[in-house]
Amino acid sequence: MKSTIAKAAGLTDVGLKRELNEDSFSTDMKTGLFVVADGMGGHLAGEVASRVAVDLINKSYKKWLDSDVPEEDLFEYPDPSLSKIGNYIQSSIRLANKVIHEMAAEHTDYNGMGTTVVVLAVMPDLIVTANAGDSRIYLVRNGEIERLSKDHSIVAEQVEMGIMTDEEAKQSPLKHVLTRNLGSAIHLEAEVFEIEPSSNDRFILCSDGLTDLVSDDEIQQMVVAENDPEVLCRNFIDKALTRGAHDNTTVVSVYLSDIEKSKSDPFKKMGSILADILTTTQKATKIFKS
Amino acid sequence: MAKLILMFKDQVMQELPLFRESMTIGRTPENNIQIDNLAVSGHHAKINKTGSRFILTDLQSTNSTFVNDKKIVSHSLKDRDKIQIGKHVLLFLSSETDRAEQSSIGETTILDTAQQRELLGKQEIAAGQDIKKIGVLSFSGSSEIGEVKLIKKLTRIGKADNCEVKLSGLFMGATAAAISKRPSGYTITFTGGMTKLKVNGQVIKDSVQLNDYDTIELGSYKLQFYEKEAESL
């Protein structure tokens, strides 16, 4: 199956409680790359971290994609469980992490800065998602919602291990303590997933400003109800604002178009030949009868 | 070591130690445990060791597999389980060490306070028990492919050269199906071609999540999915 992006949109809002917007995002229809980052750290550091992450991931991905760089030449060793595109994404996040980590170590203003990141790459025959931190990516396919990211927070990991329930996680004071982000460590491995695209797939990338206030079920209903990704982004931001928007909120939505299933199957060719024979026979029978 | 005692009409025929990760039971000689009797299918059942457990799975045999007189599809074996295959009985005897391991895994971890240090402490303990698993496709019947480990995040199955699992057949799609490892687990997606994709006998037109011992059919190919402990790379 070959996928194409029908339409994509992105929107960010500072919210009602914060003075600065530390979220950044990018949408690139040409490369098919979409990024959302949620920065943290005092002064302007959070803003810087998220901006650097988004810029660097875009730049390195585009460069590697354009020159069709072999996996061995990427930044750090390639991950054998990933495709080439998957490794481009993983490597671009590693590189951004290293730069942000060094900036944070070198400039006192940037001490302790970091950022989450969530990435979507749309290729004709492949979808790659990646994340570090608690920003998320959702897929809505045939009306059903599925997370294509893993939250890297203490509570999410404990829920996964079965030592904490979802409800306890929501109440936990450690809800926003991240176990992975760009900036805090020299090395970082993002969580990468690869899937086959399907007709009319809809992807939502967002910062926790949205998911703190809007549930997965609500997200699913809103995505299914809205055919214009631009309007959808606005609807999500408005929803967060009506619920107090204590944090910056960013949403990127990407809608794929109808995908034609592969036409090169021999059976379809044979099917059409058979159909031709059948109609010819029918015609012949008619002529014969008349 | 866990073992099976093969019995026929209350007579002990053979003692079979379960030393492999995967043991097949059937009538034909390529099985690890061969039971030469017409009531037994060529490939009747298999036993996989996962951690300290032994999982018995019926390979859609003609006369079915029974454990303690109940028909099973897949079953986690317990000490002294009586497996009936045709007219033969296999008595499962677990080893002392396996029994000890199983009882400790079953224990509930109690979460009392929300103190960070304590939480983190528990997390470390839990992480130690966290077993990395990998999906495996096991081809049954006449296929020469045998087992395929799903080492990629996305495994494509079909006729095209870029497929990780290459299958032949006139009606096989260039990419007939794809299995992706997602946050929720392994998912199989039908991707095209005239060869139908079936999971547990149901035709799949889009996607379905795979569970241990699901049977997947693609045309004449029949394979079984299960997750096993990943060997350290």
HADDOCK unambig.tbl for C-alpha pairs under 7 A between the chains (distance, minus, plus):
assign (segid A and resid 1 and name CA) (segid B and resid 191 and name CA) 6.87 0.50 0.50
assign (segid A and resid 81 and name CA) (segid B and resid 151 and name CA) 5.62 0.50 0.50
assign (segid A and resid 81 and name CA) (segid B and resid 152 and name CA) 4.03 0.50 0.50
assign (segid A and resid 81 and name CA) (segid B and resid 153 and name CA) 5.65 0.50 0.50
assign (segid A and resid 82 and name CA) (segid B and resid 152 and name CA) 5.92 0.50 0.50
assign (segid A and resid 82 and name CA) (segid B and resid 153 and name CA) 6.01 0.50 0.50
assign (segid A and resid 147 and name CA) (segid B and resid 183 and name CA) 6.93 0.50 0.50
assign (segid A and resid 148 and name CA) (segid B and resid 182 and name CA) 6.55 0.50 0.50
assign (segid A and resid 148 and name CA) (segid B and resid 183 and name CA) 6.18 0.50 0.50
assign (segid A and resid 149 and name CA) (segid B and resid 183 and name CA) 6.55 0.50 0.50
assign (segid A and resid 150 and name CA) (segid B and resid 183 and name CA) 6.36 0.50 0.50
assign (segid A and resid 158 and name CA) (segid B and resid 123 and name CA) 6.81 0.50 0.50
assign (segid A and resid 161 and name CA) (segid B and resid 126 and name CA) 6.89 0.50 0.50
assign (segid A and resid 163 and name CA) (segid B and resid 109 and name CA) 6.77 0.50 0.50
assign (segid A and resid 163 and name CA) (segid B and resid 111 and name CA) 6.75 0.50 0.50
assign (segid A and resid 193 and name CA) (segid B and resid 153 and name CA) 6.18 0.50 0.50
assign (segid A and resid 193 and name CA) (segid B and resid 181 and name CA) 6.90 0.50 0.50
assign (segid A and resid 193 and name CA) (segid B and resid 182 and name CA) 6.19 0.50 0.50
assign (segid A and resid 194 and name CA) (segid B and resid 153 and name CA) 5.76 0.50 0.50
assign (segid A and resid 194 and name CA) (segid B and resid 154 and name CA) 5.52 0.50 0.50
assign (segid A and resid 194 and name CA) (segid B and resid 180 and name CA) 6.48 0.50 0.50
assign (segid A and resid 195 and name CA) (segid B and resid 154 and name CA) 6.09 0.50 0.50
assign (segid A and resid 195 and name CA) (segid B and resid 180 and name CA) 5.67 0.50 0.50
assign (segid A and resid 196 and name CA) (segid B and resid 178 and name CA) 6.91 0.50 0.50
assign (segid A and resid 261 and name CA) (segid B and resid 192 and name CA) 6.25 0.50 0.50
assign (segid A and resid 262 and name CA) (segid B and resid 192 and name CA) 6.46 0.50 0.50
assign (segid A and resid 265 and name CA) (segid B and resid 173 and name CA) 6.34 0.50 0.50
assign (segid A and resid 265 and name CA) (segid B and resid 193 and name CA) 5.79 0.50 0.50
assign (segid A and resid 266 and name CA) (segid B and resid 171 and name CA) 6.49 0.50 0.50
assign (segid A and resid 267 and name CA) (segid B and resid 171 and name CA) 5.81 0.50 0.50
assign (segid A and resid 267 and name CA) (segid B and resid 194 and name CA) 6.26 0.50 0.50
